[in-house]
Amino acid sequence: MTKIEFELFGEEAMEAFGEQLAKTLMSVNLVHLNGNLGMGKTTLVRGLLKGVGYVGPVKSPTYTIVEPY
């Protein structure tokens, strides 16, 4: 498993990063997110989903085991 760390500042930066990241993850079947409450996981997921063309509400992945989109 590869661990990559980034430091982003602000919700817009996190969502934009998610959109760009989506382009590199098209063949990936699983993404593990780890972070404290309020760290931007939902914002990152919103950007990832936007990057693959998903339109709709995005719930927080914090309390779900599997969240289908």
C-alpha positions in Angstrom: 0.0 0.0 0.0 1.3 3.5 -0.9 0.8 6.3 1.6 0.7 9.8 0.2 0.3 12.9 2.3 -0.8 16.4 1.2 -1.4 19.6 3.0 -4.2 21.7 1.5 -5.7 24.9 2.8 -9.4 25.6 2.5 -12.5 23.8 1.2 -12.1 24.9 -2.4 -8.5 23.6 -2.5 -9.6 20.2 -1.1 -12.5 19.9 -3.6 -10.3 20.9 -6.5 -7.6 18.4 -5.4 -10.3 15.7 -5.3 -11.4 16.5 -8.8 -7.8 16.1 -10.1 -7.2 13.0 -8.0 -10.3 11.4 -9.6 -8.5 11.4 -12.9 -5.7 9.3 -11.6 -7.9 6.9 -9.7 -10.1 5.7 -12.5 -8.8 2.1 -12.3 -8.7 2.0 -8.5 -11.3 -0.1 -6.7 -10.8 1.1 -3.2 -9.8 4.3 -1.5 -9.2 4.5 2.2 -9.7 7.8 3.9 -8.4 8.5 7.4 -8.7 11.7 9.3 -10.2 13.4 12.3 -13.6 15.0 12.3 -13.6 18.2 10.3 -10.5 17.3 8.3 -12.2 17.5 4.9 -12.9 13.9 4.0 -16.4 14.7 2.8 -15.1 17.7 0.8 -12.5 15.4 -0.8 -15.1 12.8 -1.7 -17.3 15.6 -3.1 -14.4 16.6 -5.4 -13.6 13.0 -6.3 -17.2 12.3 -7.3 -17.5 15.6 -9.2 -14.3 14.6 -11.1 -16.0 11.4 -12.3 -19.2 13.1 -13.3 -21.4 12.3 -10.3 -24.2 14.8 -9.6 -26.1 14.6 -6.4 -25.8 14.9 -2.6 -22.6 13.5 -0.9 -23.0 12.2 2.6 -20.1 12.1 5.0 -18.1 8.8 4.7 -17.2 9.0 8.4 -19.9 6.8 9.8 -20.6 4.4 7.0 -18.9 1.1 6.2 -19.8 1.3 2.5 -21.3 4.4 0.9 -22.4 3.6 -2.7 -22.6 6.6 -5.1 
